[in-house]
């Protein structure tokens, strides 16, 4: 079993070895996620403080950071509680005050003896026209100017940590950095004129000017690339490890899929044809497929999934598609079963609702291979479900599975190909970050005939006009979604709840016309209401975001999103995608509560201006940041200390290509560069991936 090389041990020692760091300060540093010298090195300064040596404060500007020699003239004690302690001092030209809060009088009298000269540094401020320095950051005997840095890096702080403490600790950590062989390819180093790893760290923590610590400085770019390369290398190792488990060449003869394509009342888009070819090509390889399919709302992913499942059947195996909810499972079954019947194959659903004899029959039919395509919820991956010969597993809208879960999903068969689908477009930089172990396919074209959805921002003061419009829409046979942010009324937030809105609309539009669904309802009750809406028994469905993903009601042409300013961009786009599924023109009405905040206004305007989910995803990344776009708790999104996914997206692409090239040339990382890269992985805390290399 590999272990961390001894040369790296000093980087992972205790912080308390450093002068100025005791157990209490070490605990405070841990709140900044700094627990070792390595963490100190990766905690880069965000700006610089520049001090100027002056003879006098006279004529100097407010907020100037100065070093000045003063004479102590007078101590003015704070006779009242919570009042500051002041010391009158003078320099070569003028007098001013030093101000202290909550400091001990004896300590101050010892530090500033009357008539003595003292060298101080601090921020000059003016209060009621008089110059003062509050709590000087350096107090020294004259002649010790060299102890006061003219340029000092500024670090993010937490309670109990000062700039002086963290700066001093970082300088001590730099002395522990070992000389290591270069892990970046010479061609990349030369192209960007990057310094060595050691030089980049030293120049970042001991900068001579602001240009050495900016996000686009060669030091920051070099260190960000190290981090991204290590991350992409872990994904490449996971990918190669997955591919090592021999796959089955699933080569379909096209008989079933061509039969289905001929029966379709429309032509496939060029994007659909391209993606089908990409997936089938992967399936035909002797290694297991591990692919992510990104497609915007209504881009035709389900049909692609079905045609690829037919290829698995043509190759003699079974296929399964897992949907996140019972209602989506039913929808997939209703959509695909007639097509399967025309192709002459058996498709059945399996969910937690199946009980008794029916469940037993289905499980046996799956185990014997009589059921060739299985549509279901997570029940399809339960331990009790055995497949006869599962070749392809498709996960629909479960895009937040981490690398490990994706690697585990293939255990239901001998060498199962995995396809993960999502209707939530992710910016390419994020897709590479989170799904770099997978091949990526993008459906960037909507089926012919799909009309763009007319999206309108409407002030909540006009809600009665909106309801009048809904009355007219119901009379012409259209159906409507009305989405609310809350399930029930809250005493803390002044928002209309779904329950309250459903009651109010029932009084105006008729109780029989209005249904209500929300996440707190029992699943059976919720599905019953959804089916009534799908079957046009109710005309208006009031809901929370439970209708966000996947439900397909072609007759629904209007969606009202109440308090739209409370929703995220991606959520708004997903909700809007519930309409526009049929041939009629559709409308999304975003009701908002004025006045709108700056960010909320940008969100709503972005939705109004485009129906393109990929453009919206990029706006979302700019407004909210990577963690919020993916949902940090569930996303498995790595926490980068130096790299910024948005700022350094070009480096992410470079790191992905380089990592895959490295694994192709040196899959065990045993070459000189490979051994240097092992050091990088250890430094970045990716020990478990080195174990995967040794297992391989």
ROTORDO-433628 format. One line per field, with one value per residue (C-alpha): chain; x, y, z. Coordinates in steps of 0.02 Angstrom, whole numbers. Example, Ala and Ser with C-alpha at 12.3 -4.5 7.8 and 13.67 -1.06 7.14 Angstrom:
<atoms>
ch = c(A	A) $
xx = c(615	684) $
yy = c(-225	-53) $
zz = c(390	357) $
</atoms>
This chain:
<atoms>
ch = c(A	A	A	A	A	A	A	A	A	A	A	A	A	A	A	A	A	A	A	A	A	A	A	A	A	A	A	A	A	A	A	A	A	A	A	A	A	A	A	A	A	A	A	A	A	A	A	A	A	A	A	A	A	A	A	A	A	A	A	A	A	A	A	A	A	A	A	A	A	A	A	A	A	A	A	A	A	A	A	A	A	A	A	A	A	A	A	A	A	A	A	A	A	A	A	A	A	A	A	A	A	A	A	A	A	A	A	A	A	A	A	A	A	A	A	A	A	A	A	A	A	A	A	A	A	A	A	A	A	A	A	A	A	A	A	A	A	A	A	A	A	A	A	A	A	A	A	A	A	A	A	A	A	A	A	A	A	A	A	A	A	A	A	A	A	A	A	A	A	A	A	A	A	A	A	A	A	A	A	A	A	A	A	A	A	A	A	A	A	A	A	A	A	A	A	A	A	A	A	A	A	A	A	A	A	A	A	A	A	A	A	A	A	A	A	A	A	A	A	A	A	A	A	A	A	A	A	A	A	A	A	A	A	A	A	A	A	A	A	A	A	A	A	A	A	A	A	A	A	A	A	A	A	A	A	A	A	A	A	A	A	A	A	A	A	A	A	A	A	A	A	A	A	A	A	A	A	A	A	A	A	A	A	A	A	A	A	A	A	A	A	A	A	A	A	A	A	A	A	A	A	A	A	A	A	A	A	A	A	A	A	A	A	A	A	A	A	A	A	A	A	A	A	A	A	A	A	A	A	A	A	A	A	A	A	A	A	A	A	A	A	A	A	A	A	A	A	A	A	A	A	A	A	A	A	A	A	A	A	A	A	A	A	A	A	A	A	A	A	A	A	A	A	A	A	A	A	A	A	A	A	A	A	A	A	A	A	A	A	A	A	A	A	A	A	A	A	A	A	A	A	A	A	A	A	A	A	A	A	A	A	A	A	A	A	A	A	A	A	A	A	A	A	A	A	A	A	A	A	A	A	A	A	A	A	A	A	A	A	A	A	A	A	A	A	A	A	A	A	A	A	A	A	A	A	A	A	A	A	A	A	A	A	A	A	A	A	A	A	A	A	A	A	A	A	A	A	A	A	A	A	A	A	A	A	A	A	A	A	A	A	A	A	A	A	A	A	A	A	A	A	A	A	A	A	A	A	A	A	A	A	A	A	A	A	A	A	A	A	A	A	A	A	A	A	A	A	A	A	A	A	A	A	A	A	A	A	A	A	A	A	A	A	A	A	A	A	A	A	A	A	A	A	A	A	A	A	A	A	A	A	A	A	A	A	A	A	A	A	A	A	A	A	A	A	A	A	A	A	A	A	A	A	A	A	A	A	A	A	A	A	A	A	A	A	A	A	A	A	A	A	A	A	A	A	A	A	A	A	A	A	A	A	A	A	A	A	A	A	A	A	A	A	A	A	A	A	A	A	A	A	A	A	A	A	A	A	A	A	A	A	A	A	A	A	A	A	A	A	A	A	A	A	A	A	A	A	A	A	A	A	A	A	A	A	A	A	A	A	A	A	A	A	A	A	A	A	A	A	A	A	A	A	A	A	A	A	A	A	A	A	A	A	A	A	A) $
xx = c(0	77	114	160	345	454	509	329	310	356	209	86	158	77	50	103	284	285	333	177	54	-9	-157	-285	-223	-208	-392	-439	-339	-436	-593	-508	-478	-293	-230	-53	94	29	-138	-45	49	-114	-198	-140	-153	-293	-209	-60	-34	97	181	272	412	379	453	283	97	73	-5	-33	-200	-337	-309	-123	-22	133	292	342	454	362	396	274	202	54	-60	-246	-329	-507	-597	-765	-801	-792	-706	-540	-368	-273	-90	-34	123	225	337	456	318	153	63	-73	-151	-135	-302	-328	-485	-491	-303	-220	-154	8	48	22	128	269	255	249	354	337	471	537	551	455	441	261	164	-24	-168	-182	-361	-440	-570	-649	-507	-367	-246	-245	-186	-294	-201	-35	12	198	276	467	621	696	821	720	638	694	572	424	386	357	249	141	21	-159	-246	-426	-448	-562	-590	-431	-313	-216	-127	38	5	-42	93	227	164	161	343	391	294	391	552	481	445	553	635	532	547	434	267	203	256	400	297	163	291	382	223	158	329	275	393	431	310	428	455	267	234	374	323	141	178	323	265	360	207	20	52	129	-33	-171	-281	-198	-19	100	116	-72	-98	40	-29	-209	-154	-67	-231	-335	-210	-216	-406	-417	-287	-394	-543	-435	-374	-555	-601	-458	-495	-676	-622	-501	-649	-675	-829	-939	-946	-1131	-1148	-1328	-1377	-1501	-1654	-1758	-1703	-1729	-1904	-1946	-1868	-1975	-2131	-2092	-2201	-2050	-1866	-1729	-1626	-1443	-1396	-1497	-1416	-1241	-1270	-1343	-1186	-1074	-1165	-1173	-989	-949	-1061	-970	-799	-719	-725	-873	-959	-969	-1055	-1153	-1288	-1334	-1489	-1595	-1777	-1875	-1725	-1777	-1664	-1792	-1805	-1614	-1611	-1741	-1649	-1486	-1576	-1635	-1453	-1420	-1569	-1507	-1340	-1431	-1444	-1563	-1573	-1641	-1686	-1702	-1811	-1812	-2000	-2146	-2239	-2091	-2075	-2258	-2232	-2081	-2182	-2331	-2217	-2103	-2214	-2309	-2142	-2072	-2226	-2205	-2024	-2083	-1998	-2059	-2047	-2112	-2099	-2040	-2063	-2095	-2282	-2271	-2329	-2365	-2388	-2365	-2195	-2141	-2189	-2091	-1936	-1937	-1964	-1816	-1706	-1749	-1733	-1916	-1928	-1798	-1817	-1854	-1914	-1915	-1866	-1711	-1799	-1719	-1549	-1603	-1503	-1652	-1666	-1563	-1544	-1522	-1396	-1398	-1296	-1352	-1406	-1474	-1498	-1618	-1604	-1488	-1346	-1285	-1213	-1030	-887	-895	-1084	-1064	-927	-1041	-1193	-1120	-1120	-1293	-1220	-1060	-998	-1139	-1125	-1180	-1270	-1318	-1443	-1484	-1599	-1504	-1367	-1203	-1068	-926	-800	-915	-953	-765	-746	-885	-895	-718	-718	-857	-868	-984	-1122	-1223	-1394	-1389	-1536	-1724	-1842	-1912	-2080	-2048	-2099	-2002	-2096	-2151	-2083	-2153	-2112	-2272	-2283	-2386	-2498	-2571	-2617	-2804	-2768	-2671	-2817	-2937	-2821	-2823	-3014	-3009	-2873	-2975	-3126	-3022	-2967	-2792	-2714	-2608	-2472	-2465	-2305	-2281	-2120	-2202	-2313	-2410	-2419	-2270	-2271	-2090	-2101	-2233	-2266	-2425	-2421	-2476	-2619	-2681	-2664	-2759	-2902	-2911	-2907	-3040	-3160	-3133	-3106	-3210	-3156	-3165	-3043	-2903	-2784	-2643	-2479	-2332	-2190	-2275	-2420	-2417	-2344	-2505	-2610	-2485	-2477	-2667	-2681	-2539	-2627	-2790	-2695	-2608	-2778	-2856	-2978	-2918	-2872	-2754	-2621	-2557	-2390	-2224	-2066	-2114	-2163	-1990	-1920	-1985	-2176	-2246	-2420	-2431	-2598	-2522	-2482	-2466	-2358	-2372	-2223	-2273	-2135	-2020	-1884	-1866	-1813	-1642	-1607	-1591	-1752	-1846	-1786	-1837	-2009	-2036	-1995	-2157	-2249	-2211	-2219	-2359	-2389	-2477	-2385	-2348	-2320	-2222	-2283	-2155	-2249	-2129	-2143	-2073	-1950	-1830	-1653	-1509	-1469	-1653	-1681	-1533	-1601	-1776	-1710	-1594	-1742	-1848	-1715	-1670	-1742	-1567	-1526	-1338	-1333	-1437	-1317	-1170	-1264	-1307	-1123	-1077	-1217	-1208	-1042	-1003	-1059	-1235	-1259	-1226	-1291	-1136	-1204	-1251	-1137	-972	-899	-715	-666	-522	-409	-322	-412	-572	-680	-746	-585	-475	-595	-466	-342	-472	-486	-295	-281	-412	-322	-153	-218	-292	-132	-29	-140	-130	62	97	-57	36	128	297	397	503	359	236	329	329	140	121	200	73	-71	-4	17	-164	-229	-280	-198	-346	-321	-139	-207	-315	-156	-72	-226	-224) $
yy = c(0	169	296	480	505	561	718	783	747	926	996	895	929	1019	1207	1224	1194	1374	1522	1622	1476	1391	1270	1413	1500	1330	1300	1472	1435	1273	1380	1446	1264	1284	1131	1103	1198	1142	1229	1388	1383	1363	1504	1642	1829	1924	2097	2199	2327	2459	2562	2728	2789	2973	3106	3183	3148	3330	3339	3151	3082	2991	2800	2813	2671	2753	2718	2867	2902	2993	3069	3024	3184	3140	2994	3035	2896	2838	2890	2828	2646	2598	2762	2753	2778	2914	2960	3129	3112	3224	3201	3323	3445	3413	3324	3190	3052	2864	2784	2618	2524	2394	2399	2389	2555	2484	2396	2559	2661	2533	2531	2721	2803	2993	3091	2932	2910	2762	2695	2656	2599	2608	2683	2872	2935	3104	3123	3294	3369	3292	3158	2993	2812	2681	2527	2542	2374	2394	2477	2468	2556	2682	2607	2448	2503	2341	2244	2335	2266	2403	2281	2156	2027	2031	1867	1821	1813	1735	1779	1769	1780	1937	1979	1975	1799	1722	1815	1758	1578	1578	1637	1494	1369	1426	1365	1188	1179	1041	1049	933	877	971	885	1001	960	1072	1125	1202	1282	1361	1416	1515	1560	1491	1488	1330	1275	1338	1507	1530	1500	1616	1758	1739	1750	1873	1983	2137	2213	2182	2107	1954	1905	1951	1809	1823	1833	1695	1638	1620	1539	1413	1365	1360	1244	1129	1113	1086	962	859	861	814	678	601	600	525	389	353	347	229	121	108	65	-69	-176	-257	-202	-294	-237	-192	-180	-169	-215	-70	-178	-122	61	86	12	138	287	249	254	425	568	684	683	674	833	836	852	696	596	655	609	438	402	457	343	193	213	207	55	-38	-20	-159	-49	11	172	312	459	615	678	861	919	1073	1060	976	931	749	654	518	466	458	350	233	213	176	48	-35	-53	-147	-261	-289	-342	-475	-390	-289	-104	-2	181	254	409	513	501	381	504	518	329	319	454	362	201	284	366	218	64	91	114	-43	-141	-85	-143	-310	-301	-305	-146	-139	-21	-64	47	40	35	-140	-263	-447	-560	-421	-372	-554	-585	-432	-477	-654	-589	-469	-610	-725	-588	-591	-405	-323	-139	-90	85	127	228	188	21	-44	-42	-127	-279	-396	-354	-474	-449	-585	-485	-298	-204	-22	78	254	374	516	680	607	722	749	574	584	489	345	318	318	186	80	86	-36	-180	-239	-330	-404	-243	-118	38	195	346	490	618	790	929	1055	1121	1148	1270	1175	1224	1151	996	963	993	878	752	745	556	545	578	726	738	897	910	1091	1089	1079	970	1054	1137	1181	1362	1476	1515	1697	1751	1906	1994	2051	2152	2067	2223	2157	1984	2010	2044	1880	1784	1859	1798	1624	1623	1654	1521	1388	1427	1394	1224	1268	1209	1309	1283	1405	1388	1455	1455	1393	1243	1328	1500	1552	1676	1719	1751	1857	1749	1672	1483	1352	1302	1481	1515	1355	1407	1583	1521	1389	1528	1622	1481	1341	1206	1068	1162	1180	1047	1062	966	993	895	865	768	576	511	421	578	685	564	556	746	747	613	711	859	753	680	856	823	981	1141	1230	1146	1246	1176	1203	1156	971	996	1063	911	810	807	819	895	957	1044	1156	1322	1445	1440	1574	1582	1681	1774	1729	1837	1701	1566	1529	1547	1361	1329	1462	1387	1212	1273	1367	1205	1127	1222	1234	1043	1046	1133	1287	1447	1453	1588	1601	1740	1784	1875	1976	2084	2260	2336	2207	2191	2206	2019	1966	2089	2016	1839	1879	1979	1835	1715	1838	1866	1687	1511	1436	1336	1335	1527	1535	1415	1530	1682	1580	1537	1723	1774	1634	1544	1362	1287	1358	1311	1127	1124	1106	980	854	895	823	986	996	1140	1227	1332	1430	1397	1489	1385	1537	1639	1489	1392	1388	1305	1174	1126	1121	1014	891	865	850	727	613	620	576	426	366	374	325	241	187	354	267	375	521	642	513	504	694	690	566	699	825	706	678	866	893	757	635	483	368	389	334	176	150	159	26	-87	-66) $
zz = c(0	-49	87	84	41	187	94	111	298	353	252	358	531	678	670	851	797	735	842	889	869	1026	1044	1052	893	806	848	777	618	597	574	417	364	405	498	433	355	184	219	267	101	3	99	-19	20	-66	-66	-7	129	85	223	197	312	353	468	508	489	438	264	254	192	287	288	241	321	392	492	600	749	889	1059	1199	1275	1387	1440	1451	1552	1516	1675	1609	1569	1383	1340	1245	1322	1227	1216	1150	1043	927	775	691	641	730	870	861	966	987	1035	1126	1176	1315	1345	1516	1581	1653	1489	1393	1516	1501	1310	1294	1432	1442	1347	1262	1074	998	821	772	619	587	490	499	524	562	700	727	626	729	668	762	748	834	899	803	726	764	919	924	989	866	745	717	554	468	579	501	326	196	98	191	117	180	222	260	449	578	761	862	711	664	502	597	661	494	397	519	513	322	318	434	326	172	254	257	69	-6	-177	-287	-468	-589	-622	-759	-937	-999	-1150	-1036	-918	-1067	-1156	-1006	-931	-763	-613	-514	-377	-241	-328	-353	-167	-111	-227	-173	14	1	-142	-198	-283	-310	-483	-401	-312	-436	-500	-671	-605	-662	-481	-454	-625	-591	-420	-484	-625	-499	-405	-562	-635	-474	-478	-662	-633	-496	-615	-754	-634	-584	-768	-813	-661	-719	-896	-835	-785	-954	-1047	-1169	-1349	-1362	-1549	-1608	-1785	-1798	-1835	-1686	-1683	-1870	-1853	-1716	-1807	-1961	-1852	-1778	-1846	-1852	-1900	-1770	-1752	-1804	-1621	-1576	-1718	-1663	-1481	-1525	-1628	-1482	-1359	-1477	-1518	-1331	-1308	-1447	-1362	-1257	-1102	-1000	-1051	-923	-1008	-959	-1077	-1050	-1140	-1115	-1062	-1203	-1311	-1333	-1211	-1172	-1354	-1366	-1209	-1284	-1451	-1359	-1249	-1409	-1461	-1298	-1335	-1514	-1438	-1336	-1166	-1056	-1018	-872	-851	-677	-650	-489	-454	-473	-584	-704	-707	-758	-890	-964	-967	-1053	-1182	-1219	-1200	-1365	-1456	-1374	-1425	-1605	-1598	-1529	-1360	-1180	-1075	-896	-749	-574	-422	-237	-276	-351	-217	-195	-346	-473	-398	-386	-568	-627	-526	-598	-775	-754	-686	-833	-964	-1018	-977	-1089	-1040	-861	-814	-629	-478	-372	-338	-499	-412	-251	-198	-220	-405	-512	-700	-829	-932	-897	-1027	-1011	-857	-883	-737	-778	-680	-548	-600	-423	-402	-355	-438	-314	-336	-524	-511	-400	-515	-639	-516	-569	-718	-786	-867	-871	-978	-883	-956	-840	-910	-847	-907	-800	-915	-825	-886	-967	-832	-699	-802	-816	-629	-574	-715	-780	-754	-885	-1071	-1108	-1239	-1264	-1345	-1400	-1520	-1488	-1592	-1748	-1717	-1533	-1509	-1390	-1231	-1212	-1042	-955	-791	-702	-541	-404	-403	-568	-500	-533	-718	-722	-645	-774	-911	-835	-839	-1027	-1053	-962	-1071	-1228	-1159	-1098	-935	-814	-683	-537	-434	-256	-153	9	50	189	269	376	519	475	286	203	50	-17	12	-113	1	19	-168	-212	-96	-170	-351	-312	-260	-423	-549	-472	-349	-479	-591	-462	-394	-268	-253	-136	-60	109	31	35	-129	-180	-155	-249	-396	-403	-422	-551	-653	-646	-719	-851	-899	-909	-767	-678	-770	-651	-545	-396	-341	-257	-354	-352	-535	-577	-668	-812	-805	-981	-1008	-1190	-1155	-1019	-1103	-958	-802	-668	-549	-395	-301	-445	-366	-232	-357	-431	-617	-650	-553	-651	-816	-761	-705	-869	-960	-895	-1033	-1218	-1235	-1365	-1530	-1456	-1407	-1220	-1090	-927	-811	-677	-539	-431	-276	-308	-279	-352	-286	-410	-419	-425	-568	-665	-639	-702	-849	-898	-901	-998	-1131	-1177	-1183	-1199	-1042	-1078	-1086	-926	-840	-878	-810	-656	-628	-635	-515	-388	-402	-432	-266	-275	-458	-423	-244	-137	-13	-147	-290	-235	-301	-249	-137	-224	-113	-252	-418	-462	-579	-671	-680	-722	-835	-977	-858	-814	-998	-1013	-855	-919	-1083	-997	-865	-997	-1101	-946	-907	-1087	-1086	-905	-827	-669	-646	-630	-753	-683	-719	-651	-485	-477	-508	-365	-253	-318	-278	-102	-76	-132	-16	-155	-72	-109	-296	-282	-200	-355	-460	-352	-363	-552) $
</atoms>
